[in-house]
């Protein structure tokens, strides 16, 4: 064999050896890259998870200007924005019942007014869709009454609402039962749950709904997953609704807190429109104590939209942590 042929054979031999040595490493690297890509795709396909340090998790399914839909342990929870209402800070009341002498530093104001979000919530469990509170329709400020728009944005037909549960019967929670054109907003709702103490509110244009009215008391089972929790004070029968799922519990309330900036930290502060200032204060303290524990979320009608988060005990009072 010539020297040139020998060098060629040797080169070919070592090329084959090097190729064989590199192949396992290349296969391992290829598997690593493919595994990374698969994990990235799985992460992108999964809904974002909104969690808090002391509560169960909610997975965001969809959102828009007036709605946010979440998966909550097999249930679907949809926050709906009916709008907002501006109120003067003088509505806040100190322990004596008088207007506050000095507003807290940093209190968010819009043109000198407190801006209160007005929210409603739908809980969907298999074939049951329970709407908790209904907004104001066209009965109050023009900044409210967006619930029908929010439902459409969320892909919910108003005729698919099977039940309505009211926290109380003030304008911004009750009057959305009647649409702006005077028709019934939820014609297929089989039952309308209302605190027993406030059932008399169904008069006038609401009288046509009396045949579906179900007066309820503390502990009433709206469904297997939803139970009434009495929290009277703001109104005679003010009621929250506890929702239980595989992910934990969610308490949906109406007017336990009007101004989250201050009433979590200082729950003794009340609201001018609390029917019974002392009872409203006691109810707020009791409810905040109830929910300040792991795997417990809250949803509030006047918390900044979407109005869902968790409560923890703080050095002074409590702290609210919105979903983030």
Backbone bond lengths (Angstrom), bond angles and torsions (degrees), N, CA, C in turn:
res aa  C-N    CA-C-N  psi(-1)  N-CA   C-N-CA  omega(-1)  CA-C   N-CA-C  phi
1 X - - - 1.475 - - 1.520 108.57 -
2 X 1.322 115.52 132.60 1.463 118.45 -179.48 1.519 110.29 -70.94
3 X 1.302 113.65 158.94 1.472 118.69 179.64 1.519 112.28 -61.00
4 X 1.337 114.83 -36.21 1.478 118.33 -179.78 1.520 110.64 -66.93
5 X 1.363 117.49 -42.25 1.463 120.75 179.65 1.531 110.55 -65.83
6 X 1.348 115.43 -38.62 1.478 118.32 179.85 1.529 110.74 -62.31
7 X 1.339 115.82 -43.58 1.476 118.45 179.17 1.520 111.18 -63.10
8 X 1.324 117.32 -37.50 1.470 120.82 179.12 1.522 110.70 -65.23
9 X 1.351 117.60 -45.32 1.463 120.39 179.13 1.527 111.06 -62.81
10 X 1.334 116.51 -40.67 1.464 119.94 179.39 1.524 111.65 -63.43
11 X 1.337 113.86 -40.56 1.482 117.92 178.53 1.516 110.71 -63.78
12 X 1.345 115.68 -44.34 1.474 119.11 179.10 1.518 110.70 -61.92
13 X 1.335 117.09 -39.66 1.460 121.40 -179.73 1.531 111.30 -60.95
14 X 1.328 116.47 -47.80 1.461 119.88 -177.59 1.535 112.59 -70.82
15 X 1.356 116.52 -29.98 1.476 119.21 174.42 1.523 110.40 -62.07
16 X 1.362 115.10 -41.96 1.460 119.33 179.61 1.523 111.03 -65.84
17 X 1.377 116.16 -42.67 1.467 120.09 179.22 1.532 111.56 -61.52
18 X 1.336 115.68 -45.09 1.471 119.88 -179.98 1.515 111.11 -64.05
19 X 1.309 116.81 -40.04 1.469 120.99 178.94 1.521 110.41 -62.00
20 X 1.348 115.60 -43.31 1.464 120.05 179.69 1.520 111.13 -64.57
21 X 1.354 116.24 -37.98 1.457 119.94 -179.97 1.526 111.78 -68.61
22 X 1.333 116.66 -36.00 1.472 121.16 -176.92 1.530 112.06 -75.84
23 X 1.355 116.74 -26.64 1.462 118.95 -170.41 1.532 113.39 -59.96
24 X 1.373 119.55 -46.94 1.467 118.70 178.59 1.519 112.69 -59.64
25 X 1.352 115.62 -41.00 1.469 118.65 179.54 1.514 110.66 -64.19
26 X 1.354 115.97 -40.98 1.472 119.23 179.01 1.514 110.42 -65.67
27 X 1.359 117.15 -39.80 1.458 119.99 178.71 1.523 110.67 -64.02
28 X 1.327 116.92 -41.52 1.471 120.61 178.62 1.516 110.74 -62.88
29 X 1.356 115.32 -43.25 1.465 119.44 179.64 1.522 110.89 -64.73
30 X 1.354 114.60 -39.38 1.466 118.34 179.68 1.532 110.18 -63.85
31 X 1.349 115.58 -42.08 1.464 118.46 178.59 1.527 111.20 -63.37
32 X 1.343 115.45 -38.78 1.467 119.90 179.14 1.516 111.20 -62.08
33 X 1.355 115.36 -45.24 1.469 119.87 -179.42 1.522 110.63 -65.24
34 X 1.349 116.25 -44.80 1.463 119.56 179.78 1.526 110.91 -63.44
35 X 1.331 116.47 -39.63 1.461 119.39 178.27 1.513 111.88 -63.95
36 X 1.333 116.58 -40.72 1.469 121.01 177.92 1.524 110.56 -61.90
37 X 1.337 116.28 -44.47 1.467 120.71 -179.74 1.522 110.66 -63.03
38 X 1.338 116.98 -41.63 1.462 120.24 179.83 1.528 110.79 -63.76
39 X 1.334 115.75 -42.12 1.463 119.49 178.81 1.520 111.21 -63.97
40 X 1.341 115.69 -40.13 1.470 119.48 179.92 1.515 110.70 -64.31
41 X 1.351 116.16 -41.72 1.457 119.74 179.22 1.522 110.75 -64.91
42 X 1.330 117.01 -40.54 1.460 120.11 179.21 1.517 111.00 -63.82
43 X 1.333 116.03 -40.74 1.468 120.01 178.56 1.515 111.22 -64.28
44 X 1.332 116.56 -41.04 1.461 120.24 -179.79 1.512 110.85 -66.50
45 X 1.355 117.55 -33.55 1.459 120.46 -177.52 1.521 111.98 -76.91
46 X 1.336 118.17 -26.01 1.455 121.08 -177.88 1.515 110.53 -76.29
47 X 1.367 117.89 145.99 1.460 119.78 177.94 1.511 110.85 -68.81
48 X 1.339 117.69 144.92 1.461 119.27 175.74 1.523 109.69 -57.97
49 X 1.312 117.73 144.18 1.454 121.25 -179.70 1.520 109.11 -104.92
50 X 1.321 114.92 124.46 1.450 120.83 175.96 1.523 106.49 -97.26
51 X 1.306 117.08 115.75 1.458 119.70 -175.95 1.509 110.19 -133.29
52 X 1.316 115.66 158.37 1.445 121.39 174.39 1.509 107.79 -125.69
53 X 1.316 116.04 163.90 1.452 119.76 -174.04 1.510 112.66 -67.31
54 X 1.318 117.79 -20.90 1.463 118.78 -174.57 1.516 112.17 -127.99
55 X 1.323 118.03 19.62 1.457 119.05 -176.70 1.508 111.01 -139.36
56 X 1.323 114.36 167.52 1.448 119.87 175.63 1.517 110.41 -66.05
57 X 1.317 115.77 173.57 1.457 120.60 -174.66 1.518 110.73 -105.12
58 X 1.330 115.58 151.32 1.452 123.50 172.27 1.518 107.85 -125.05
59 X 1.308 117.05 133.93 1.455 120.93 177.17 1.515 110.15 -98.17
60 X 1.320 117.03 123.68 1.452 121.35 -179.77 1.529 109.49 -70.45
61 X 1.330 116.20 125.50 1.454 121.72 179.35 1.522 111.68 -98.42
62 X 1.318 116.45 -41.44 1.464 121.25 -179.39 1.520 108.31 -164.82
63 X 1.333 115.96 157.99 1.459 119.33 177.29 1.518 109.80 -154.54
64 X 1.315 115.02 160.21 1.454 122.31 177.71 1.511 108.84 -155.43
65 X 1.307 116.12 -167.30 1.467 119.70 -177.43 1.522 111.76 -63.60
66 X 1.328 116.95 -33.77 1.461 120.53 -173.13 1.525 114.05 -121.95
67 X 1.318 118.11 11.16 1.465 118.89 178.37 1.517 110.70 -152.66
68 X 1.324 115.45 158.46 1.463 122.50 170.71 1.523 106.65 -147.94
69 X 1.339 116.88 125.90 1.456 122.37 -177.17 1.522 109.40 -109.57
70 X 1.325 115.95 136.58 1.458 121.64 -176.88 1.522 110.72 -131.60
71 X 1.331 115.16 148.71 1.457 120.67 166.08 1.522 107.28 -91.69
72 X 1.334 115.01 131.01 1.465 119.78 -178.58 1.523 108.67 -132.61
73 X 1.324 115.64 83.25 1.454 120.49 176.89 1.506 114.47 58.18
74 X 1.324 116.39 43.33 1.461 120.41 179.38 1.513 114.02 95.33
75 X 1.320 117.61 -13.46 1.459 121.72 173.64 1.524 108.36 -99.09
76 X 1.313 115.58 157.59 1.458 120.76 172.88 1.516 108.24 -110.00
77 X 1.324 115.97 125.39 1.463 122.21 179.35 1.516 108.08 -115.46
78 X 1.337 116.79 123.97 1.465 121.04 -179.37 1.524 108.87 -118.82
79 X 1.319 116.24 119.52 1.461 122.00 173.26 1.515 108.08 -87.25
80 X 1.329 116.25 133.03 1.463 122.43 -176.62 1.521 109.66 -124.29
81 X 1.317 115.87 134.03 1.462 120.59 179.85 1.529 109.66 -96.64
82 X 1.340 115.41 116.18 1.459 119.27 174.05 1.521 110.87 -85.01
83 X 1.330 116.96 -19.30 1.464 121.54 179.46 1.514 110.31 138.90
84 X 1.326 115.47 -143.71 1.467 120.42 179.62 1.518 109.02 -154.35
85 X 1.331 114.59 163.98 1.459 120.75 175.26 1.518 107.64 -137.56
86 X 1.322 116.80 138.72 1.466 122.13 177.89 1.524 109.89 -97.27
87 X 1.325 116.00 134.21 1.461 122.52 -178.00 1.528 109.41 -132.47
88 X 1.331 118.10 149.51 1.462 120.14 177.41 1.528 111.01 -71.40
89 X 1.326 118.13 145.70 1.477 120.80 179.00 1.526 113.05 -59.99
90 X 1.322 116.94 -18.74 1.468 119.87 179.69 1.525 112.21 -66.33
91 X 1.340 117.74 -9.41 1.474 120.47 175.55 1.536 110.84 -68.28
92 X 1.329 117.43 -24.67 1.461 120.58 178.30 1.523 109.59 -69.49
93 X 1.332 115.74 139.46 1.451 120.94 -177.61 1.528 111.00 -124.87
94 X 1.325 116.55 135.73 1.451 121.00 176.58 1.532 109.30 -81.97
95 X 1.334 115.92 179.66 1.461 120.32 -174.58 1.513 114.12 -55.82
96 X 1.321 117.50 -30.10 1.466 121.69 -179.43 1.523 112.18 -75.09
97 X 1.332 116.54 -11.82 1.458 119.73 -176.11 1.519 112.87 94.00
98 X 1.334 116.62 -7.67 1.449 121.30 179.28 1.530 110.41 -87.93
99 X 1.334 115.81 159.94 1.461 120.21 176.29 1.524 109.41 -60.23
100 X 1.314 116.57 151.19 1.460 120.63 -177.09 1.527 110.74 -67.58
101 X 1.338 115.73 135.13 1.458 120.50 179.37 1.523 111.26 -67.89
102 X 1.323 115.54 -36.25 1.466 120.65 -176.48 1.514 108.89 -141.01
103 X 1.311 116.54 129.23 1.463 121.06 179.04 1.520 109.46 -76.69
104 X 1.321 117.30 146.66 1.465 119.57 -179.87 1.519 111.40 -66.69
105 X 1.313 116.00 146.69 1.462 120.88 178.30 1.530 110.02 -61.39
106 X 1.318 116.20 137.79 1.455 120.98 176.83 1.508 114.84 84.21
107 X 1.323 118.20 0.58 1.466 120.30 179.22 1.525 109.36 -57.01
108 X 1.334 118.34 119.32 1.471 119.54 -176.45 1.529 111.74 -71.29
109 X 1.327 115.23 125.11 1.463 121.75 179.15 1.521 109.23 -127.41
110 X 1.315 115.64 150.32 1.459 122.35 174.99 1.521 106.83 -120.14
111 X 1.318 115.91 110.24 1.471 120.70 -175.24 1.531 110.97 53.13
112 X 1.320 115.05 40.63 1.460 120.43 177.27 1.513 115.19 81.01
113 X 1.333 117.74 4.24 1.465 121.82 -176.40 1.530 111.14 -116.42
114 X 1.326 115.83 151.54 1.455 121.76 169.56 1.522 108.38 -78.02
115 X 1.315 117.49 131.03 1.474 120.54 178.27 1.527 108.77 -104.83
116 X 1.319 115.55 113.50 1.458 121.88 -178.85 1.522 109.66 -101.20
117 X 1.324 115.44 122.50 1.459 119.83 173.58 1.530 108.67 -68.14
118 X 1.310 116.69 148.96 1.467 121.83 176.12 1.531 106.93 -122.39
119 X 1.336 115.87 110.37 1.459 122.06 -173.12 1.525 111.47 -119.97
120 X 1.310 115.18 155.51 1.465 122.92 169.63 1.529 106.42 -133.66
121 X 1.331 116.75 166.92 1.462 120.32 -175.38 1.524 110.37 -140.78
122 X 1.321 115.29 141.22 1.461 121.08 173.86 1.521 108.27 -113.20
123 X 1.328 115.88 133.05 1.460 122.45 174.78 1.523 107.04 -112.85
124 X 1.325 117.05 118.61 1.465 121.50 -178.99 1.517 109.23 -110.63
125 X 1.319 115.31 121.44 1.462 122.82 179.01 1.521 107.54 -131.90
126 X 1.327 116.03 101.60 1.454 122.83 -177.67 1.527 109.90 56.15
127 X 1.339 118.40 -113.47 1.460 120.68 -174.69 1.529 113.44 -93.13
128 X 1.308 118.23 5.20 1.466 121.97 -176.55 1.528 109.52 -111.70
129 X 1.328 116.19 128.59 1.462 121.93 176.95 1.528 107.64 -122.69
130 X 1.337 115.98 107.20 1.463 121.90 -175.84 1.524 109.28 -102.60
131 X 1.312 115.91 119.16 1.463 121.91 176.10 1.518 108.48 -93.73
132 X 1.343 116.78 121.79 1.458 121.40 178.61 1.525 108.38 -101.74
133 X 1.329 115.08 110.62 1.469 125.88 -174.57 1.530 110.55 70.88
134 X 1.334 114.62 158.72 1.471 118.88 -169.17 1.521 114.41 -132.14
135 X 1.336 118.01 4.69 1.456 118.63 -177.84 1.522 112.21 75.94
136 X 1.323 115.96 -166.76 1.471 121.33 -171.14 1.519 114.40 -106.76
137 X 1.345 117.33 -9.31 1.467 120.41 -172.12 1.541 108.33 54.63
138 X 1.320 117.45 -136.12 1.468 120.71 -178.36 1.525 111.95 -104.34
139 X 1.351 116.19 27.39 1.463 119.75 -173.15 1.518 114.86 -95.31
140 X 1.356 117.12 -3.00 1.458 118.18 -177.59 1.521 109.15 -136.80
141 X 1.328 118.47 -124.76 1.456 121.23 -176.76 1.538 110.96 -77.24
142 X 1.340 116.97 150.28 1.473 119.63 178.83 1.525 113.61 -68.26
143 X 1.338 117.15 -9.51 1.470 120.54 177.14 1.523 111.80 -80.50
144 X 1.321 116.83 -1.69 1.462 121.68 178.63 1.528 109.37 -115.81
145 X 1.320 115.07 179.20 1.460 120.11 178.19 1.518 114.11 93.48
146 X 1.340 117.62 17.93 1.462 121.08 -178.14 1.528 113.55 -90.32
147 X 1.330 117.81 4.68 1.462 119.34 -176.03 1.530 113.03 -56.64
148 X 1.326 119.96 -45.19 1.471 118.61 177.74 1.529 112.31 -57.86
149 X 1.334 117.30 -40.16 1.464 121.50 177.44 1.523 110.83 -64.74
150 X 1.344 116.59 -41.25 1.461 120.83 179.37 1.525 110.90 -63.58
151 X 1.321 117.31 -40.99 1.464 121.03 178.24 1.523 110.89 -62.20
152 X 1.319 116.48 -45.07 1.475 119.78 178.97 1.526 110.19 -62.26
153 X 1.323 116.25 -42.72 1.454 120.45 179.91 1.526 111.00 -60.87
154 X 1.337 116.56 -34.94 1.462 121.95 179.78 1.520 112.65 -82.42
155 X 1.343 117.13 -2.93 1.460 120.80 -179.62 1.513 113.62 76.89
156 X 1.341 116.46 26.44 1.463 120.94 -178.92 1.527 109.30 -109.65
157 X 1.313 116.61 120.12 1.459 122.01 174.87 1.524 108.16 -74.82
158 X 1.318 117.53 131.48 1.463 120.06 -179.25 1.526 111.43 -58.25
159 X 1.334 117.07 -26.06 1.462 120.20 179.37 1.525 112.22 -77.64
160 X 1.336 117.29 -7.28 1.464 120.14 177.93 1.519 112.19 -89.05
161 X 1.340 117.59 -6.52 1.471 120.71 176.17 1.521 108.14 -72.32
162 X 1.337 116.13 117.66 1.470 120.45 -175.58 1.521 112.92 -92.07
163 X 1.355 117.04 -26.47 1.458 121.44 -179.02 1.525 109.11 -146.20
164 X 1.326 115.52 151.02 1.460 122.06 173.87 1.521 107.71 -123.76
165 X 1.331 116.53 132.54 1.472 122.12 177.26 1.524 108.01 -121.51
166 X 1.306 117.27 124.36 1.462 122.21 -176.94 1.522 110.75 -102.78
167 X 1.332 116.31 135.28 1.462 119.54 175.02 1.529 110.25 -76.08
168 X 1.323 116.44 -34.78 1.460 122.42 174.54 1.527 106.96 -169.66
169 X 1.318 116.34 -176.87 1.469 118.84 -168.79 1.521 113.72 -114.35
170 X 1.321 118.54 29.90 1.459 120.76 171.72 1.530 109.74 -74.30
171 X 1.304 115.32 159.20 1.465 122.81 -170.95 1.520 114.56 -49.01
172 X 1.337 117.25 -45.51 1.464 120.86 -172.98 1.526 113.57 -81.57
173 X 1.323 116.69 6.68 1.464 121.42 178.10 1.528 111.39 -122.51
174 X 1.303 116.03 -26.31 1.471 122.63 -172.48 1.519 114.56 -103.35
175 X 1.331 117.45 -42.56 1.467 119.96 -164.82 1.521 114.77 -71.41
176 X 1.330 117.68 -10.31 1.454 119.69 174.64 1.517 113.74 -70.19
177 X 1.339 116.92 -4.66 1.462 119.58 174.05 1.522 111.97 -65.45
178 X 1.326 115.29 -21.83 1.471 121.02 178.53 1.525 108.36 -114.20
179 X 1.316 116.22 124.51 1.460 121.84 -178.90 1.524 110.76 -69.31
180 X 1.329 116.10 166.14 1.464 120.92 -177.64 1.524 112.34 -60.48
181 X 1.335 117.37 -27.31 1.464 119.93 179.82 1.524 113.10 -87.22
182 X 1.342 116.92 4.50 1.454 120.95 177.51 1.514 114.83 92.29
183 X 1.310 117.93 -4.42 1.464 120.86 179.79 1.531 110.50 -84.42
184 X 1.322 115.81 166.66 1.452 120.10 176.39 1.529 108.78 -72.53
185 X 1.319 116.10 127.09 1.464 120.52 -173.74 1.524 112.56 -72.21
186 X 1.343 116.89 -27.69 1.469 120.74 -176.62 1.527 108.88 -132.01
187 X 1.316 115.92 72.85 1.469 120.51 -170.56 1.520 114.84 -64.43
188 X 1.344 117.29 -21.67 1.464 119.52 -178.42 1.523 113.32 -98.05
189 X 1.319 117.57 3.14 1.463 120.28 177.26 1.524 109.12 -66.33
190 X 1.329 116.09 119.70 1.460 120.37 -174.36 1.520 112.27 -76.36
191 X 1.340 116.44 -32.51 1.462 120.78 -178.48 1.521 110.01 -140.82
192 X 1.329 115.23 146.60 1.464 121.99 175.26 1.524 106.56 -122.52
193 X 1.330 116.45 112.12 1.458 121.68 -177.69 1.528 109.24 -89.01
194 X 1.319 115.84 131.57 1.465 120.81 -177.96 1.522 108.36 -140.80
195 X 1.345 118.90 141.91 1.463 119.67 175.64 1.529 110.44 -54.36
196 X 1.309 115.51 133.93 1.471 120.44 -174.18 1.527 112.10 -54.18
197 X 1.339 116.09 -38.19 1.466 119.82 -176.82 1.525 112.91 -66.41
198 X 1.333 117.85 -13.57 1.461 120.21 -174.01 1.532 113.45 -120.66
199 X 1.312 116.50 13.50 1.469 120.22 -178.23 1.525 112.27 -64.16
200 X 1.324 117.43 -22.58 1.467 120.18 -178.64 1.525 112.24 -67.85
201 X 1.338 117.79 -11.56 1.466 120.60 179.40 1.525 112.06 -66.87
202 X 1.328 117.07 -14.92 1.463 120.06 -178.00 1.522 109.82 -84.93
203 X 1.317 113.27 76.98 1.466 121.92 177.15 1.520 107.53 -135.16
204 X 1.311 116.45 178.31 1.459 120.14 179.73 1.513 111.85 58.09
205 X 1.319 118.39 -127.30 1.457 120.70 -175.90 1.529 112.63 -71.83
206 X 1.343 116.44 -11.04 1.462 119.99 176.37 1.529 112.90 -92.74
207 X 1.310 116.65 -5.29 1.468 119.82 -174.42 1.527 112.35 -63.16
208 X 1.331 117.13 -25.84 1.463 120.17 179.76 1.516 113.16 -69.50
209 X 1.327 117.44 -6.32 1.461 121.15 -179.26 1.524 112.42 -101.56
210 X 1.325 117.37 -0.07 1.462 120.33 -173.51 1.517 113.13 -61.37
211 X 1.312 117.74 -31.56 1.463 119.54 -176.56 1.532 112.20 -67.79
212 X 1.336 117.03 -15.41 1.462 120.03 179.12 1.530 112.06 -107.39
213 X 1.318 115.93 4.04 1.455 121.38 -175.47 1.532 110.83 -75.22
214 X 1.340 115.90 133.76 1.467 121.81 176.29 1.525 107.71 -126.11
215 X 1.347 119.30 101.81 1.469 120.67 176.23 1.539 109.69 -67.39
216 X 1.328 116.73 135.44 1.467 120.46 -175.70 1.518 111.84 -126.40
217 X 1.332 114.57 158.17 1.460 122.74 177.71 1.524 109.20 -121.69
218 X 1.324 115.90 178.24 1.456 121.40 178.61 1.529 110.68 -57.99
219 X 1.335 116.98 134.29 1.454 121.57 178.25 1.512 114.90 86.46
220 X 1.328 117.40 -0.08 1.471 119.84 -179.83 1.530 109.96 -63.78
221 X 1.334 116.10 135.18 1.465 121.41 179.86 1.530 109.66 -90.49
222 X 1.320 115.21 103.61 1.465 120.20 175.26 1.526 109.34 -66.88
223 X 1.324 115.84 -37.00 1.461 123.11 175.12 1.525 107.08 -156.48
224 X 1.326 117.07 -175.89 1.458 119.74 177.99 1.525 111.42 -64.39
225 X 1.323 116.20 -22.82 1.469 120.64 -175.55 1.520 114.07 -107.08
226 X 1.323 118.87 -11.76 1.466 121.94 -172.37 1.524 109.91 -125.14
227 X 1.344 116.22 126.53 1.463 122.05 -177.94 1.521 110.16 -129.61
228 X 1.331 116.20 140.53 1.460 121.63 179.29 1.524 110.50 -76.09
229 X 1.348 115.84 138.06 1.462 122.73 177.64 1.524 107.90 -125.88
230 X 1.322 117.28 110.86 1.459 120.84 -177.66 1.523 110.75 -67.17
231 X 1.336 115.47 134.80 1.470 121.67 179.00 1.523 108.11 -146.99
232 X 1.320 116.39 55.97 1.462 122.03 -173.68 1.523 111.50 -69.99
233 X 1.311 114.83 152.74 1.461 122.34 179.10 1.511 109.97 149.52
234 X 1.327 115.76 -58.06 1.465 118.07 174.77 1.518 109.38 -59.89
235 X 1.320 115.91 -40.64 1.456 122.43 172.58 1.529 106.83 -138.36
236 X 1.333 118.26 165.15 1.474 119.87 -174.13 1.523 114.67 -58.31
237 X 1.335 117.13 -31.07 1.457 118.76 -177.25 1.510 114.16 -122.50
238 X 1.316 117.24 17.42 1.462 120.69 -174.06 1.532 111.21 -44.62
239 X 1.341 115.83 129.81 1.461 122.17 -172.04 1.522 110.36 -135.06
240 X 1.325 116.08 138.72 1.461 121.79 171.28 1.528 107.63 -104.47
241 X 1.332 115.85 169.32 1.465 120.33 -179.19 1.520 109.18 -129.79
242 X 1.336 115.31 120.98 1.451 120.41 178.45 1.524 110.27 -91.56
243 X 1.335 115.04 125.25 1.463 122.22 -179.39 1.522 107.57 -108.85
244 X 1.322 116.79 127.38 1.461 121.58 -179.63 1.527 109.89 -111.32
245 X 1.333 115.83 134.91 1.456 121.17 178.23 1.516 109.31 -142.54
246 X 1.327 116.63 179.31 1.464 120.72 178.08 1.523 111.82 -66.66
247 X 1.331 117.60 -17.80 1.465 121.62 -178.67 1.519 113.22 -92.36
248 X 1.330 117.56 -8.94 1.453 120.48 -178.11 1.514 111.22 137.88
249 X 1.324 115.61 -147.74 1.460 121.23 -178.54 1.534 110.51 -125.70
250 X 1.307 114.15 151.42 1.469 122.36 177.60 1.516 107.25 -133.56
251 X 1.328 117.28 124.40 1.461 120.89 176.65 1.528 108.40 -104.79
252 X 1.318 115.83 117.67 1.464 121.81 179.34 1.523 107.84 -98.30
253 X 1.335 116.15 118.68 1.461 118.90 -179.01 1.512 111.18 -120.99
254 X 1.324 114.96 166.69 1.454 121.42 178.42 1.518 110.80 -96.30
255 X 1.342 116.67 -86.18 1.464 121.50 -173.25 1.520 113.10 -115.60
256 X 1.318 116.88 43.92 1.461 120.80 171.85 1.524 109.68 -70.10
257 X 1.337 116.43 -40.85 1.469 122.47 178.06 1.523 108.55 -129.83
258 X 1.332 116.36 126.44 1.462 121.61 175.78 1.522 111.83 -97.97
259 X 1.328 116.31 -39.27 1.466 121.45 -175.74 1.530 108.06 -123.24
260 X 1.330 117.78 91.79 1.472 120.21 -174.35 1.519 113.91 -60.90
261 X 1.316 118.06 -25.79 1.462 120.61 -178.47 1.523 111.88 -57.88
262 X 1.337 116.69 -32.31 1.461 118.98 -173.75 1.526 114.27 -122.85
263 X 1.351 118.98 -28.88 1.458 119.10 -170.72 1.521 114.60 -79.35
264 X 1.328 118.39 -14.09 1.465 118.83 171.08 1.531 109.76 -77.20
265 X 1.306 116.11 -47.22 1.457 120.35 -179.84 1.520 111.77 -68.83
266 X 1.348 115.29 -35.45 1.466 119.78 -179.27 1.529 108.92 -128.37
267 X 1.327 116.51 77.29 1.466 119.87 -175.18 1.519 114.43 -67.31
268 X 1.329 117.42 -9.14 1.469 119.52 177.18 1.527 111.82 -73.45
269 X 1.319 116.85 -16.80 1.462 120.32 -179.90 1.534 109.24 -75.85
270 X 1.318 115.47 128.81 1.461 121.11 -176.65 1.524 110.76 -109.19
271 X 1.324 115.46 -169.89 1.452 123.21 -173.60 1.520 108.48 -128.26
272 X 1.295 117.09 141.63 1.461 120.75 -175.54 1.528 112.31 -54.47
273 X 1.318 116.32 -35.11 1.460 120.02 -176.63 1.524 113.47 -88.98
274 X 1.332 118.05 7.75 1.461 119.61 169.92 1.520 107.73 -66.71
275 X 1.325 116.24 122.75 1.463 119.34 -176.99 1.512 112.82 -61.57
276 X 1.314 116.35 -39.50 1.460 122.64 178.12 1.531 106.41 -129.80
277 X 1.328 116.61 101.31 1.462 121.59 -173.63 1.535 111.94 -56.76
278 X 1.323 117.40 -45.06 1.451 121.50 -177.05 1.530 111.05 -65.28
279 X 1.322 117.28 -46.64 1.468 120.56 -179.75 1.523 110.88 -67.25
280 X 1.322 117.39 -36.63 1.467 120.34 178.39 1.521 110.38 -62.77
281 X 1.331 116.04 -40.55 1.473 120.70 178.32 1.529 110.11 -64.04
282 X 1.333 116.31 -45.66 1.468 120.46 179.63 1.526 111.37 -63.06
283 X 1.331 116.51 -40.38 1.462 120.42 179.88 1.520 110.91 -64.72
284 X 1.336 116.43 -41.56 1.464 119.61 179.43 1.527 110.43 -63.23
285 X 1.323 117.40 -44.97 1.451 120.20 179.20 1.530 111.03 -60.73
286 X 1.325 116.70 -44.13 1.464 120.78 -178.51 1.519 111.42 -65.23
287 X 1.331 116.82 -42.07 1.466 120.64 -179.24 1.529 110.47 -67.63
288 X 1.315 118.12 -42.99 1.460 120.59 179.98 1.525 110.97 -64.60
289 X 1.320 117.28 -38.02 1.464 120.25 174.95 1.525 110.31 -63.06
290 X 1.298 116.84 -38.47 1.466 122.14 -177.97 1.528 111.64 -64.41
291 X 1.329 116.39 -42.45 1.464 119.49 -171.52 1.525 114.14 -92.13
292 X 1.346 117.48 -9.86 1.467 120.60 -177.83 1.526 109.92 -80.66
293 X 1.311 116.24 67.58 1.455 121.94 -179.42 1.527 109.28 -153.90
294 X 1.313 117.30 163.98 1.465 119.65 -177.67 1.523 112.59 -61.09
295 X 1.325 114.97 153.37 1.467 122.86 175.91 1.522 112.74 59.14
296 X 1.337 115.99 34.61 1.469 120.53 178.92 1.523 108.29 -133.11
297 X 1.313 116.66 123.90 1.454 122.73 175.65 1.518 109.38 -114.18
298 X 1.320 115.81 161.69 1.458 120.79 176.05 1.526 109.29 -127.38
299 X 1.319 115.14 156.31 1.459 122.20 173.05 1.521 106.93 -136.96
300 X 1.329 117.05 125.86 1.453 120.36 -174.47 1.514 113.49 -123.53
301 X 1.319 115.45 142.02 1.464 121.46 -177.41 1.523 112.28 -64.36
302 X 1.338 117.90 -27.01 1.467 119.80 -177.07 1.530 113.17 -120.06
303 X 1.326 116.68 16.14 1.458 119.84 171.60 1.521 108.12 -82.51
304 X 1.329 116.53 150.07 1.458 120.29 -177.66 1.532 110.21 -54.77
305 X 1.329 115.68 131.21 1.453 121.50 -173.81 1.525 111.11 -54.90
306 X 1.350 119.11 138.27 1.465 127.62 7.85 1.518 114.96 -81.85
307 X 1.314 117.44 1.97 1.459 119.99 171.05 1.506 115.62 77.86
308 X 1.336 117.89 23.21 1.466 121.97 -177.22 1.529 109.42 -122.83
309 X 1.314 116.40 139.46 1.457 120.53 178.55 1.511 110.39 -178.26
310 X 1.335 116.03 -159.80 1.464 120.74 -179.67 1.518 110.03 -130.10
311 X 1.317 115.48 161.15 1.462 123.09 -178.31 1.526 108.43 -120.53
312 X 1.314 116.27 136.03 1.464 121.58 173.41 1.522 108.78 -130.01
313 X 1.318 115.41 156.69 1.468 119.78 174.55 1.523 109.18 -72.80
314 X 1.300 116.34 141.31 1.459 121.85 -179.65 1.523 109.03 -122.56
315 X 1.338 115.74 173.93 1.469 120.04 178.78 1.516 110.32 -57.45
316 X 1.332 115.05 -38.32 1.466 120.19 174.33 1.517 107.92 -123.93
317 X 1.306 117.54 111.85 1.451 120.79 178.45 1.520 112.35 71.17
318 X 1.345 114.63 -129.63 1.458 121.34 -175.61 1.519 109.82 -132.97
319 X 1.321 114.84 169.61 1.462 121.03 177.46 1.515 108.86 -130.36
320 X 1.313 116.12 137.89 1.463 122.08 177.77 1.507 109.62 -106.94
321 X 1.335 115.57 129.92 1.454 120.77 178.67 1.534 108.90 -119.00
322 X 1.329 117.37 107.49 1.470 119.18 178.48 1.529 111.23 -63.67
323 X 1.305 117.41 157.97 1.441 121.23 173.42 1.515 108.99 -54.76
324 X 1.325 116.88 135.30 1.467 119.83 -178.90 1.517 109.76 -150.09
